[in-house]
Amino acid sequence: MRGIVAALLVFAGLAAGVLGYGWWHTAHYATFHLTVRDVADPRKFEHLKGAQLAFLDESGRVLARGKTDEKYGVAWVSHPTAGYCGPDLAQAAYAECFRAHSTWLLTWVRDARHISLSTPRCRIERVPVYFSENRDSLWTWWIPLPHVGGTPYTNFSAFVQVNSETCSVIPHRG
C-alpha cells in the first residue's frame, strides 16, 4: 500500500511540476503578431510593405518602434538592445534575440492603444489597435508532437487595415 501512495505522490508532484512550469513560462514569455493590411486594391489581400511603426499608449507615449518588411509586409518590432529578430540571423543569434523579445513584449504590449505608421506615400497617426491576448495550453505543452505540444507562450496578436492610397484607416469589425 505504501508503494502505491508513494507512486501517486510522485506522479502528483511531476504533474504539478509540469503544469507549474507551463504556467510560469506563459507568465514570463510572449510572442507577437501584427497584421497590417493594405486595402488600396480591394481585389487583393496585401500586407502594408515598407512602413515604419510606432506603438503608443493612451497618452501618446511611444512604447516601441517597428517596421513592416519590404518583401512580404511582415511586422517586426525592435527590441531596445537586441534590435530586430528576423530570418537573416543565424540560429543561435535568433534564439538569443527571440528570448530577449519574448520577455520584453510583456513590458509594453498590454499598454499599446495606437499605432502611428508612415510609408513613403503617407503618414497615419494614432491608428487604434487592440491586441488580443491568448495563452498556450498548460495541459498539452509537454506533448512531444509537432502540432500539439511545445513550450507555452502568451500570444499577442492584432489586425489593422489601412488604405495606402488615401492614407486612411479602415475600421476593423470582428
C-alpha positions as CSV (number, residue, x, y, z in Angstrom):
1,M,0.0,0.0,0.0
2,R,2.9,2.4,0.8
3,G,4.3,1.8,-2.7
4,I,1.0,2.9,-4.3
5,V,0.8,6.0,-2.2
6,A,4.4,6.9,-2.9
7,A,3.9,6.3,-6.7
8,L,0.7,8.5,-6.6
9,L,2.6,11.2,-4.7
10,V,5.5,11.1,-7.2
11,F,3.0,11.3,-10.1
12,A,1.1,14.2,-8.5
13,G,4.4,16.0,-7.9
14,L,5.5,15.5,-11.5
15,A,2.1,16.7,-12.8
16,A,2.2,19.8,-10.6
17,G,5.8,20.5,-11.7
18,V,4.9,20.2,-15.4
19,L,1.8,22.4,-15.1
20,G,3.7,24.8,-12.8
21,Y,6.5,25.2,-15.3
22,G,4.0,25.8,-18.1
23,W,2.2,28.5,-16.1
24,W,5.5,30.1,-15.3
25,H,6.6,30.1,-18.9
26,T,3.4,31.7,-20.2
27,A,3.6,34.4,-17.5
28,H,7.2,35.3,-18.4
29,Y,7.5,34.8,-22.2
30,A,5.3,36.1,-25.1
31,T,5.1,36.2,-28.8
32,F,3.8,39.0,-31.1
33,H,1.9,39.0,-34.4
34,L,0.6,42.1,-36.1
35,T,-1.1,42.1,-39.5
36,V,-1.3,45.5,-41.2
37,R,-3.5,45.0,-44.3
38,D,-3.4,47.5,-47.1
39,V,-6.8,47.7,-48.8
40,A,-5.8,50.1,-51.5
41,D,-6.6,47.4,-54.1
42,P,-9.8,45.6,-52.8
43,R,-9.2,42.7,-55.2
44,K,-6.0,41.7,-53.3
45,F,-5.2,40.8,-49.7
46,E,-2.0,42.8,-49.4
47,H,0.1,43.5,-46.3
48,L,1.4,47.0,-46.0
49,K,5.1,46.9,-47.0
50,G,7.9,49.2,-46.0
51,A,6.1,51.0,-43.2
52,Q,7.7,52.5,-40.1
53,L,5.7,51.8,-36.9
54,A,5.4,53.4,-33.5
55,F,3.4,51.7,-30.8
56,L,1.7,54.3,-28.5
57,D,0.0,54.1,-25.1
58,E,-3.2,56.0,-24.4
59,S,-1.3,59.3,-23.7
60,G,0.6,59.0,-26.9
61,R,3.9,57.9,-25.4
62,V,6.0,55.7,-27.7
63,L,6.3,52.2,-26.2
64,A,8.1,50.5,-29.0
65,R,9.1,51.0,-32.6
66,G,8.9,48.6,-35.5
67,K,8.6,48.2,-39.2
68,T,7.0,46.1,-41.9
69,D,9.4,44.5,-44.3
70,E,9.6,45.4,-48.0
71,K,9.1,41.9,-49.4
72,Y,6.1,40.4,-47.5
73,G,4.9,43.1,-45.1
74,V,5.7,41.2,-42.0
75,A,5.6,43.4,-38.9
76,W,8.7,43.4,-36.8
77,V,9.3,45.2,-33.5
78,S,12.7,46.5,-32.5
79,H,14.0,45.5,-29.0
80,P,15.9,48.3,-27.4
81,T,19.2,46.3,-27.3
82,A,18.6,43.2,-29.4
83,G,17.1,45.0,-32.4
84,Y,15.0,43.1,-34.9
85,C,14.8,39.3,-34.9
86,G,14.5,38.2,-38.5
87,P,15.2,35.3,-40.8
88,D,18.6,36.8,-41.7
89,L,20.0,35.9,-38.2
90,A,21.9,32.7,-37.6
91,Q,20.1,30.2,-35.5
92,A,22.0,30.9,-32.2
93,A,21.7,34.7,-32.7
94,Y,18.0,34.3,-33.5
95,A,17.4,32.2,-30.4
96,E,19.0,34.8,-28.2
97,C,17.2,37.7,-29.9
98,F,13.8,35.8,-29.6
99,R,14.4,35.2,-25.9
100,A,15.1,38.9,-25.3
101,H,12.0,39.9,-27.3
102,S,9.7,37.4,-25.6
103,T,10.4,38.8,-22.2
104,W,10.4,42.4,-23.3
105,L,7.0,42.2,-25.1
106,L,5.2,41.6,-21.7
107,T,6.5,45.0,-20.5
108,W,4.6,47.1,-23.1
109,V,2.1,45.3,-25.4
110,R,-0.8,45.3,-22.9
111,D,-0.5,49.1,-22.8
112,A,-0.5,49.7,-26.6
113,R,-3.6,51.5,-27.8
114,H,-2.5,53.1,-31.0
115,I,0.0,52.7,-33.9
116,S,1.4,55.6,-35.9
117,L,2.7,54.5,-39.2
118,S,4.5,56.1,-42.1
119,T,5.2,54.9,-45.6
120,P,7.0,56.8,-48.4
121,R,3.5,57.9,-49.5
122,C,1.8,59.0,-46.3
123,R,1.7,59.1,-42.5
124,I,-1.2,58.0,-40.4
125,E,-1.2,58.9,-36.7
126,R,-2.8,57.1,-33.8
127,V,-4.4,54.2,-35.6
128,P,-6.5,52.3,-33.0
129,V,-5.1,48.9,-32.2
130,Y,-6.3,46.1,-29.9
131,F,-4.0,43.2,-29.1
132,S,-5.8,40.1,-28.2
133,E,-4.0,38.0,-25.6
134,N,-4.1,34.2,-25.5
135,R,-2.1,31.7,-23.5
136,D,-1.0,28.4,-24.9
137,S,-2.5,25.3,-23.2
138,L,-1.0,24.3,-20.0
139,W,-2.4,20.8,-20.4
140,T,-0.7,19.8,-23.7
141,W,2.5,21.8,-23.9
142,W,4.7,18.9,-22.8
143,I,3.4,16.5,-25.5
144,P,6.2,15.9,-28.0
145,L,4.2,16.2,-31.2
146,P,4.8,19.0,-33.8
147,H,1.2,20.3,-33.8
148,V,0.1,19.6,-30.2
149,G,2.9,20.5,-27.7
150,G,5.7,22.9,-27.5
151,T,6.9,25.4,-24.9
152,P,3.9,27.6,-23.9
153,Y,3.8,31.4,-24.5
154,T,1.4,34.2,-24.1
155,N,0.5,35.2,-27.6
156,F,-0.4,38.8,-28.6
157,S,-2.0,39.5,-31.9
158,A,-3.7,42.4,-33.7
159,F,-5.1,43.3,-37.1
160,V,-5.2,46.7,-38.6
161,Q,-6.5,47.8,-42.0
162,V,-5.3,50.9,-43.9
163,N,-5.6,52.3,-47.3
164,S,-2.2,53.5,-48.6
165,E,-3.7,55.4,-51.5
166,T,-6.0,57.6,-49.3
167,C,-3.8,57.5,-46.2
168,S,-6.8,56.4,-44.1
169,V,-7.7,53.8,-41.5
170,I,-10.4,51.2,-42.3
171,P,-12.3,50.2,-39.1
172,H,-12.0,46.5,-38.3
173,R,-15.1,44.7,-37.5
174,G,-14.7,41.3,-35.9
